[in-house]
């Protein structure tokens, strides 16, 4: 690489670093200092901790190693804001993060500023490729925490009896208070595409119908999966390798809230035959009766009633009837698997998903759209042929992370990063399932077809949804 090209890469890295750091603070602007202290479930962390930990990552793995004379902001932060890197330093139990009233939020912001100015100084130097690679890793790490800030705030606000909205919607959906119809009808009103859409996420147009749930065929055969070549990827996406796929089909869109509500109405949470053994145990131990953030599920003659059901979102609590055509979200792997079994299908493997997604444009309803909740599948306009339109695969990127039937395991030739950074992904390759595609709170620059997210099968607090395979 020429010196000019190397400097261009470094300039681009500096711009993305600064933009990413600004966005993290922007995501916290709607929050009060009190909001930023809440840790409402075992998976979550306080927003204040996310601000500190992302600064800690740059300080610990970049500045301490590559900026001569770097002064650590506070020696106690070395262990206080470590997440899980056992070989780097000790760290407190995760469940105690909400007790960190000190350091104050002001001190955390000074810490971030100290780190930002130090990284800026580092980027003024002629850096070797490894230093730039570490900065790129740090940026991608922070983008992960941007998504976590929003998922954690959603859960925190849901547990608040006032049910506050992270970002209130000023738009109104037509017929928002109407009862949910569980008929086979797919008539609906979709969001308009307009410059004002993020401010009015439920603004509607009555010119379309939600596509029927159809399946698109894929030939399978000897395929390649995994990341190779230029561009960033985490170590768990490498290396690219060949796999065999039998011919398969994937649904052309995600399962909607209305369709999932039919599963609930049919007693899906009361039928042990639909569930994996561990899933049935989770249903009973946790008293699951609907996806996380659904409330108002009644009972009529011994059957679930959804007439008054509501869903809590980052835009506040909304009637299920106003969201019925959005992809169902915040379901566990166990729920996704049970639903698939109920409709006579299955979940795709991660490789089936990746081979299909590689042929699709890397675009969708991601964080950059400003919606902050899933969106309906592309509508069929009255002037279109429904058979042609509904056959086109959609929603591979954004809206909801899609559960796959694949356990989170290493690829052939997997090599974790050297040193403590080797703990980033590899040590979690046990007891987790793979999700693909990103969500409505995933930064657009962060996602790609080879990206592998992973969580335990009982996880529900993520924006996780369902695509079917046949």
ZILIN-V964293 format. One record per helix or strand. SS is the DSSP state (2 for helix, 1 for strand). FROM is the first residue (numbers start at 1). LEN is the number of residues. If there is no record, write none. Layout:
# ZILIN-V964293
SS FROM LEN
SS FROM LEN
This chain:
# ZILIN-V964293
2 3 26
2 35 3
2 47 20
2 77 4
2 94 6
2 105 19
2 129 31
1 187 1
1 190 2
2 197 3
1 204 2
1 208 2
1 215 4
1 221 5
2 235 3
1 241 5
1 248 4
1 256 1
2 257 9
2 268 3
2 272 3
2 277 10
1 294 2
1 298 3
1 303 3
1 310 4
1 316 4
2 320 4
1 326 2
2 333 10
1 346 2
2 350 8
1 365 1
2 367 3
1 376 1
1 380 2
2 386 4
1 398 1
1 401 7
2 419 5
2 426 3
1 433 4
2 444 3
1 453 3
1 464 2
1 468 2
